[in-house]
């Protein structure tokens, strides 16, 4: 299994920060980290779809360049990832497993009680698509759906990443998705709308990680898309 890191043009500083966190908190990661490739002049979702169809792997770990791995206790346990990979690979009913904290009220998954099943038709929030371990078929299915819901302008750069997650969650409910309140992968949401989050420098200081925050600026507003999605999810 590979760890695919998705990004967008002009985010080299964010990607560099991801690798620094990865090296610091998960130095024994057993997976090759593969940046998403493709023509950056194409829409983000189109580029992801082409990338997926061009790789032989049937099960993949995915993470966004702005979801930095962090540990609170115990560190990353590689045996957990291996077990989840096996489940996603062998159980045809499971499309993906969300690795970070995700509260849900589904039934326990019999083969790994640490996880619960959202179940088909359940509303899944905006953060359900990274970090995950997923079937390639699930990711292709989600991406093809997103392309039917967004315009070409909505698929450009970091906005394309955001819209893929937002609309992709609507399609993900057609699969069984596993979630957990006992994460196997903690994440720091380091960036929002192409700006650093205000708490990112403090985490860097505590971990002894050096990142240049001078050129991108800091996020100061709210995220209307997420607010709208969260309200809709609670109806």
N, C-alpha and C positions, 0 to 999 in steps of 0.2 A: 504494500500500500504506500502511496505517495501522499505528501502533504502539499496540496495545491494552494498557493498564495495568490489571491486575486488583487488587482490594483487597477489604477487608471493613469493616464499620462500626467507628467509633472508632479508626481508624488514620491520622488526618489528619497526625499528626507524622511518621509513616513515609513517607506519600506526599509530604509537603513535602521530606523528605530526598532522596527519589528525584529530584525535579525539580532540587534543588540539585546533585546529582551529575551529572545529565544535562546541565545547563547548563555545568558545569565541564569535563567530560571529553569531551562530544560536542556542542559548541555548534553544529555545522553538520549536525545530524541532519536529513535531508531528509523525514522522515516526521512527519505530524501525530500527536501523542500524544493518544489518546482514552481517558479513564477508563471502565471498565466501569460501565454504569448499570443501573438497575432497582430494583425494590422490595426494600429491604434487609431487610424482614421475611420474605422468602422465603428458602429455603435457598440456599447459595452456588452450588451446582452448577445448581440450577434457574434462578437469576438469570443465570448465565453462558450457559446454553442458550437462554434467552429473548433475551438480548442477541445471541448469534450468529445466531439465526434472524431477527432484526430488522434486520440490516445487509446491504447489497448486496455487500460485498467477498467475493471468493472465496479470496484469499490474504491472510494477516494476520501481522504480527509480534506476538508476545505476550511480555509480561514481567510478573513479579510485583512488587508495590510494595516488597518487601523484597530484591529482587535488584538492588542498585545497580550501574550501569555504572562500571567502572574501566578504566584503560589502563596497561599496563606499558611498551609500546614501540610506536611507529608510529601509535597512536591508532586510532579506528574508521575503517575504509576503506569508504566508501559504495559503491564499485564491487563489493566482495565481497557486500554485502547485495543489490545489484541482480542479481548473477549467481545467487545462491541463490533469490531470489524468482522469477526466470525458470525455474529448474529445477523448483521446487515447483509452479509454475503450469502448466508444459507437460508434465511427466513424470507420467503417470497412476499410476505405480507408487509414487511418493514421497508419503508423507503429511506429513512434516515434516523439518526440518533443525535439529539442536541447534547453537546458535551458540557456546556456551561449550565449554571443554575437556571432552571425553568420550572416555575410552579405550575402544577396541573393536578387535576383530580381524577385522572384516569385509573384504570385497573393496573395492578402490578404486572410487569412482564414476567412470565413464569420462569424463563431461563436466566433472568438477571434481575432479581427483585429490587435492586437499587434504582431501576428505571421503571417508569410507568408509560402506558400507551395513551396517547391523545385520542386515537381512534378516528376513523374516517368521518369527516363532516364537522369535527371540532374546530373552533376558531383558534388559530395559532398566531402568536404575536409577531411583531416585526423583526424580532431578534432570533427567529428560529432557524436561520439559514447560515449561521456561522457562530462559533466553530462547530462543525458537524462531521460525522462520518456518514457517507451516503452512497447509495447505488448511483452509478453513472446514469442509468435509465431515469431515476428520479430527477436528477439535475437537468437532464435533457428535456424531460416532460415539463418541468417548471419553467425552463428558459423559453421553450416554444410557446407556452401559454403567455408569458410576459410580453413577447413580441406581438401578440394579438391585442394587447391592452395599452401599449404606449406608442407615442409618436417617435419619429426619428430624432427630434430635438430632445425628447425625454430620455434618450439612450446615450447621451453624450457625456464623456468624462465621469467625474465622481457622481453626478446626478444619475447617470445610468446605473451605477452600482446601487445607489439608494433606491431607485425605482424598481430594480430587479428584486431586491429584498421585499419591498413593500407589496408589489403585486404577486411576487412568487409565493408569498404566504397564502394567498387565496387558492392557489393550485395545490399547495402542499397538503391541504386538508383532505384531498382525495386519496391520500396514502395513510398508512399507519406510521406515525412518527413517535419515537421514544423521547421522553424528557425526564429530567431528574432534579430533585432538590438537593442532591449530594453530588456536586460536580466532579467530573474527572479532569476538567480543563477550565481553570478560572481565567477570565479575560479582563483587561482594562480597556474600556472604550476610549482610546487615546485621542480620537479625532471625530469631529462632527461637522458636516457640511464643509469639508476641506479646511477646517480650522482646528488648532489644538484645543482640547478640552482643558479648562483651568486647573484641574487636579492632576494632570499628567506630569508637570515638572516636579511636584512633590513626591510622586512615586519614583521618578527617576533619581531624585536625590537620595531617597531611602535605599534604593538598590545600587547606587553608585554608577548610574548610567548617564552618559553625557550625550545630550541631543541639543541641536541648535534650534531654539524656538523663535529666533528673531525675524525670520523671513515670512512666516505663514500667518502669524497673528493668532488670537485666541477667540474661541466661540463665545458669544455673549448673549445670544438670543435663545428662543425656544425653537423647537422643531415642529412646525404646524402639521406636517404630514404624519409624524408619529403621534402627535396629540390626537389628530382625527382618527387615526387607525386604532389607538388605544380606546377611545370612546366608543367606536363602532364595535370593538371586540367585546365590550362589556354589556352590549344590548342583548 
